[in-house]
Amino acid sequence: MPVELKGMPIGELESFFSAEGKERFRARQMSRWLYQRFADDFSGMTDLSKPFRDQLSAGCTLTAPACELVDGSSDGTEKYLFRLQDGESVESVMIPEEGRTTLCVSSQVGCAMRCGFCATGAIGFKRNMTAAEIVNQVVFAGKRLKARDQLLTNIVFMGMGEPLENYDEVSRVIEILLSVYGFHLAGKRVTVSTAGVVPRMLSLSERFPVSIAVSLNAARDDLRSELMPINRKYPLKELVGAMREIPLHRGRKVTVEYVLLQGVNDSLADARDVARLLKGIPVKINLIPFNAHEFGDFVSPPRSVADAFRDVLIDAGMLAITRGRRGNDISAACGQLSAGQKA
């Protein structure tokens, strides 16, 4: 079987080339070709000798799942549909904003979390993605932006899947994102969102200086367990306890994501419960009005309700914003990704 080089962090590339009797600097060359110049074959790696390139072509491979569809939103958001080698499909979303461009990447085909408001959870879990498949989303977007003389500035693991249920492969990708020989992103520009896989949440935050986002959505165990079955395994006491232990680099905050569902979790009493639950934790709360999709029957509350919820949090001394919808017209907004799959 050919050796897959895309998806290898610098340390793995060094070990590979060392085992092949090559100099360590070859790993740095390869990493730059893959993650900074976006090479998709060995033939164009001109600072490697032709015999070496031929050797690599004979024994190695560079995975590049095909992008079958690019869908553009009226607000500038782009959604990409990738067809993986086994026929499965995933989506990622690129969101341009003033001063930055963010790519929302997938880490699993489907998701086992079964959160009631999420289209990805409705289709169920198919499999974990490899590091090569995950990083290919970043390479594709980076290459696309480079052609426009633009840069990819932020990565969020908020696409399909629970990143911390694919811990090892996601960790490999994070190494690549942060490496000076990879994408060379600052830790604050990489965010990993979790439904609340507590042990791995702490492990990842201690290992990498990335930002952690916690999908909360309820401040009572009974309601959160109904909306998010993972709460039965890691209830709020454990989740909030872990949030207090996350090492915060240079005054950063833990991001809290809260999907507002009309008549379910959007009352002023719910807002006060959230404020009490998170008291004393440095948090930034993103309120996300529910984005409709074919798998769910929830409804988004009126803007006035969302604003009133936000104001309760602000009055309690918390940083809270109501997130604007991006890509809603192409089913690219938060909770809408399903890659065209059916439940």
C-alpha positions as CSV (number, residue, x, y, z in Angstrom):
1,M,0.0,0.0,0.0
2,P,1.3,3.5,-0.8
3,V,2.2,5.7,2.2
4,E,-0.1,8.6,2.6
5,L,2.0,11.8,3.2
6,K,-0.8,14.4,3.3
7,G,-2.1,14.5,6.8
8,M,1.3,13.9,8.3
9,P,2.6,16.5,10.8
10,I,6.2,17.5,10.6
11,G,7.4,15.0,13.2
12,E,5.8,12.1,11.3
13,L,7.3,13.3,8.0
14,E,10.7,13.5,9.7
15,S,10.4,9.9,11.0
16,F,9.3,8.7,7.6
17,F,12.1,10.3,5.7
18,S,14.6,9.2,8.3
19,A,13.5,5.6,7.9
20,E,13.9,6.0,4.1
21,G,17.5,7.1,4.7
22,K,16.8,10.8,3.7
23,E,17.8,14.0,5.5
24,R,15.5,15.5,8.1
25,F,15.2,18.7,6.1
26,R,13.3,16.8,3.4
27,A,10.4,16.7,5.8
28,R,10.4,20.5,6.0
29,Q,10.5,20.7,2.2
30,M,7.6,18.2,1.9
31,S,5.5,20.0,4.6
32,R,5.9,23.3,2.8
33,W,4.9,21.8,-0.5
34,L,1.8,20.2,0.9
35,Y,0.5,22.9,3.3
36,Q,1.9,26.2,2.0
37,R,2.2,25.6,-1.8
38,F,-0.8,23.2,-2.0
39,A,1.0,20.7,-4.2
40,D,-1.2,17.8,-5.2
41,D,1.4,15.6,-6.9
42,F,5.2,15.0,-6.6
43,S,6.2,16.1,-10.1
44,G,6.0,19.8,-9.3
45,M,8.2,19.7,-6.3
46,T,11.1,21.2,-8.1
47,D,13.6,21.4,-5.2
48,L,13.6,17.6,-5.0
49,S,15.7,15.7,-7.5
50,K,13.8,13.8,-10.2
51,P,14.9,10.4,-9.0
52,F,13.7,11.3,-5.5
53,R,10.3,12.5,-7.0
54,D,10.1,9.3,-8.9
55,Q,10.8,7.3,-5.8
56,L,8.0,9.2,-3.9
57,S,5.6,8.7,-6.8
58,A,6.2,4.9,-6.7
59,G,5.8,4.5,-3.0
60,C,3.7,7.3,-1.7
61,T,0.4,9.1,-2.3
62,L,-1.3,12.4,-1.7
63,T,-5.0,12.1,-1.0
64,A,-7.1,14.8,-2.7
65,P,-10.8,14.0,-2.4
66,A,-12.7,15.5,-5.3
67,C,-14.8,18.6,-4.6
68,E,-18.0,17.8,-6.5
69,L,-19.9,20.9,-5.8
70,V,-19.2,24.6,-4.9
71,D,-22.3,26.4,-3.8
72,G,-22.3,30.1,-3.3
73,S,-24.5,32.1,-0.9
74,S,-25.8,35.6,-1.5
75,D,-23.8,36.7,1.5
76,G,-20.5,35.5,0.0
77,T,-20.4,32.2,2.0
78,E,-19.2,29.1,0.0
79,K,-20.1,25.5,0.7
80,Y,-18.0,22.7,-0.6
81,L,-19.1,19.1,-1.1
82,F,-16.2,16.5,-1.1
83,R,-16.6,13.0,-2.3
84,L,-14.3,10.7,-0.4
85,Q,-12.6,7.6,-1.8
86,D,-15.1,5.2,-0.4
87,G,-18.0,7.1,-1.8
88,E,-19.0,8.9,1.4
89,S,-19.4,12.7,1.3
90,V,-18.8,15.6,3.6
91,E,-19.2,19.4,3.5
92,S,-17.1,22.3,4.6
93,V,-18.0,26.0,4.6
94,M,-15.9,29.1,3.9
95,I,-17.1,32.3,5.5
96,P,-15.6,35.6,4.4
97,E,-15.7,38.5,6.9
98,E,-14.0,41.9,7.1
99,G,-10.4,41.3,8.0
100,R,-10.6,37.5,8.0
101,T,-11.7,34.4,6.2
102,T,-12.9,31.4,8.2
103,L,-13.2,27.7,7.1
104,C,-15.6,25.5,9.0
105,V,-14.2,21.9,8.5
106,S,-15.8,18.5,9.1
107,S,-14.0,15.8,11.0
108,Q,-16.5,12.8,10.7
109,V,-18.8,11.5,8.1
110,G,-22.1,12.0,10.0
111,C,-22.2,12.3,13.7
112,A,-23.1,10.0,16.7
113,M,-24.0,12.8,19.1
114,R,-27.7,12.9,17.8
115,C,-28.3,16.5,19.0
116,G,-31.9,17.1,18.3
117,F,-31.5,20.4,16.5
118,C,-28.6,19.3,14.1
119,A,-29.0,17.9,10.6
120,T,-25.7,16.1,10.8
121,G,-26.8,14.3,13.9
122,A,-30.0,13.2,12.2
123,I,-28.1,11.3,9.5
124,G,-26.2,9.3,12.1
125,F,-22.6,8.3,12.3
126,K,-20.8,6.7,9.3
127,R,-17.1,6.9,10.1
128,N,-14.2,9.0,11.2
129,M,-12.3,11.0,8.6
130,T,-8.6,10.6,8.2
131,A,-6.2,13.5,8.9
132,A,-5.5,13.6,5.1
133,E,-9.3,13.9,4.4
134,I,-9.7,16.6,7.0
135,V,-6.6,18.7,6.0
136,N,-7.6,18.4,2.4
137,Q,-10.6,20.7,3.1
138,V,-8.1,23.3,4.3
139,V,-5.8,22.8,1.3
140,F,-8.7,23.1,-1.1
141,A,-9.9,26.4,0.5
142,G,-6.4,27.8,0.8
143,K,-5.6,27.1,-2.8
144,R,-8.9,28.7,-3.9
145,L,-8.2,31.8,-1.8
146,K,-4.6,32.0,-3.1
147,A,-5.9,32.3,-6.6
148,R,-7.8,35.4,-5.4
149,D,-4.7,36.8,-3.6
150,Q,-6.5,36.1,-0.3
151,L,-5.5,34.2,2.8
152,L,-7.3,31.7,5.0
153,T,-7.0,33.1,8.5
154,N,-9.2,31.0,10.8
155,I,-10.2,27.3,11.1
156,V,-13.1,26.1,13.1
157,F,-13.9,22.4,13.7
158,M,-17.6,23.1,13.6
159,G,-18.6,21.1,10.5
160,M,-20.0,17.6,10.3
161,G,-19.1,15.4,13.3
162,E,-17.8,15.7,16.9
163,P,-14.1,16.5,16.6
164,L,-13.2,15.0,20.0
165,E,-14.7,11.6,19.0
166,N,-12.0,11.6,16.3
167,Y,-9.3,12.9,18.7
168,D,-6.1,11.4,17.2
169,E,-6.8,12.4,13.6
170,V,-8.0,15.9,14.6
171,S,-4.9,16.3,16.8
172,R,-2.6,15.5,13.8
173,V,-4.4,18.2,11.7
174,I,-4.1,20.7,14.5
175,E,-0.3,20.1,14.6
176,I,-0.2,20.9,10.9
177,L,-2.3,24.0,11.3
178,L,-0.1,25.4,14.0
179,S,3.3,24.3,12.6
180,V,5.6,26.9,11.1
181,Y,6.1,24.3,8.3
182,G,2.4,23.9,7.9
183,F,-0.3,26.6,7.8
184,H,1.5,28.5,10.6
185,L,-1.8,29.7,12.3
186,A,-1.8,31.1,15.8
187,G,-3.6,29.0,18.3
188,K,-6.3,31.6,18.8
189,R,-7.2,31.2,15.1
190,V,-8.0,27.5,15.5
191,T,-11.3,26.6,17.3
192,V,-12.5,23.2,18.2
193,S,-16.1,22.9,19.0
194,T,-17.4,20.0,21.2
195,A,-20.8,18.8,22.4
196,G,-19.1,18.1,25.7
197,V,-16.7,15.2,25.5
198,V,-15.2,16.2,28.8
199,P,-12.0,14.1,29.2
200,R,-10.8,14.9,25.6
201,M,-11.8,18.5,25.9
202,L,-9.4,19.0,28.7
203,S,-6.7,16.8,27.1
204,L,-6.8,18.8,23.8
205,S,-6.8,22.2,25.6
206,E,-3.8,21.2,27.6
207,R,-2.0,19.9,24.6
208,F,-2.6,22.7,22.1
209,P,-3.1,26.5,22.6
210,V,-6.3,26.4,20.5
211,S,-9.7,27.9,21.4
212,I,-12.4,25.6,22.8
213,A,-16.1,26.1,22.0
214,V,-18.7,24.2,24.0
215,S,-22.2,23.6,22.6
216,L,-24.4,24.2,25.7
217,N,-28.0,24.9,24.5
218,A,-29.6,24.3,28.0
219,A,-28.7,25.1,31.6
220,R,-30.8,22.3,33.1
221,D,-29.8,18.6,32.9
222,D,-33.2,17.4,32.0
223,L,-33.6,19.7,29.0
224,R,-30.0,19.3,27.9
225,S,-30.2,15.5,28.0
226,E,-33.3,15.7,25.8
227,L,-31.6,18.0,23.3
228,M,-28.1,16.5,23.6
229,P,-27.9,12.8,24.6
230,I,-24.2,13.2,25.5
231,N,-25.4,15.1,28.6
232,R,-26.4,11.8,30.1
233,K,-22.8,10.7,30.1
234,Y,-21.2,14.1,30.9
235,P,-23.9,16.1,32.8
236,L,-23.7,19.8,33.3
237,K,-21.8,19.6,36.6
238,E,-18.9,17.8,34.9
239,L,-19.0,19.9,31.8
240,V,-19.0,23.2,33.6
241,G,-16.3,21.9,35.9
242,A,-14.1,21.1,32.9
243,M,-14.7,24.5,31.4
244,R,-13.3,26.0,34.6
245,E,-10.1,24.0,34.1
246,I,-9.4,24.9,30.5
247,P,-6.1,26.7,30.3
248,L,-6.8,30.1,28.8
249,H,-4.0,31.6,26.9
250,R,-3.4,35.4,27.1
251,G,-6.7,36.3,28.5
252,R,-8.8,34.3,26.0
253,K,-12.3,33.1,26.9
254,V,-14.1,29.8,26.5
255,T,-16.7,30.1,23.7
256,V,-20.2,28.9,24.5
257,E,-22.6,28.1,21.7
258,Y,-26.3,28.3,22.5
259,V,-28.8,27.4,19.8
260,L,-32.1,29.3,20.5
261,L,-35.2,27.2,20.0
262,Q,-38.5,28.9,20.3
263,G,-40.5,27.8,23.3
264,V,-37.8,25.3,24.3
265,N,-34.8,27.1,25.7
266,D,-35.3,30.8,24.9
267,S,-37.1,32.2,27.9
268,L,-35.8,34.9,30.2
269,A,-35.7,32.3,32.9
270,D,-33.5,30.1,30.7
271,A,-31.2,33.1,30.2
272,R,-30.9,33.6,33.9
273,D,-30.2,29.9,34.4
274,V,-27.3,30.2,31.9
275,A,-25.9,33.3,33.6
276,R,-26.0,31.4,37.0
277,L,-24.5,28.3,35.5
278,L,-21.5,30.0,33.9
279,K,-20.9,32.6,36.6
280,G,-17.2,33.1,37.2
281,I,-16.0,31.5,34.0
282,P,-14.5,33.7,31.4
283,V,-16.8,33.0,28.5
284,K,-18.0,34.5,25.2
285,I,-21.6,33.4,24.5
286,N,-22.7,33.0,20.9
287,L,-26.4,32.9,20.6
288,I,-27.4,31.1,17.4
289,P,-31.1,31.3,16.3
290,F,-32.1,27.9,15.1
291,N,-31.4,27.3,11.4
292,A,-34.2,25.3,9.8
293,H,-33.5,22.0,8.0
294,E,-35.5,19.0,6.7
295,F,-34.7,16.8,9.7
296,G,-36.0,19.1,12.5
297,D,-39.3,20.6,13.7
298,F,-37.8,23.4,15.9
299,V,-38.5,27.0,15.2
300,S,-36.2,30.0,15.5
301,P,-37.5,32.7,18.0
302,P,-38.2,36.2,16.9
303,R,-35.2,38.6,16.9
304,S,-36.8,40.5,19.9
305,V,-36.7,37.3,22.0
306,A,-33.1,36.6,21.0
307,D,-32.2,40.2,21.9
308,A,-34.0,40.0,25.3
309,F,-32.1,36.7,26.1
310,R,-28.8,38.3,25.1
311,D,-29.5,41.4,27.3
312,V,-30.1,39.2,30.4
313,L,-26.6,37.8,29.9
314,I,-25.0,41.1,29.3
315,D,-26.7,42.5,32.4
316,A,-25.1,39.6,34.3
317,G,-21.7,40.9,33.2
318,M,-21.2,38.4,30.4
319,L,-20.0,38.9,26.8
320,A,-22.8,37.7,24.6
321,I,-23.7,38.2,20.9
322,T,-26.4,37.1,18.6
323,R,-24.7,35.4,15.7
324,G,-25.9,36.5,12.2
325,R,-27.0,33.8,9.8
326,R,-24.4,33.0,7.1
327,G,-25.0,30.7,4.2
328,N,-28.6,29.9,5.3
329,D,-29.8,30.1,1.7
330,I,-27.5,27.2,0.7
331,S,-28.0,25.1,3.8
332,A,-24.5,26.0,5.0
333,A,-25.4,27.7,8.3
334,C,-24.8,26.2,11.8
335,G,-26.6,22.8,12.2
336,Q,-27.6,22.5,8.5
337,L,-24.8,20.3,7.1
338,S,-25.8,16.9,5.8
339,A,-23.9,16.5,2.6
340,G,-27.1,15.6,0.9
341,Q,-27.5,12.4,3.0
342,K,-30.8,11.2,4.3
343,A,-31.6,10.0,7.8
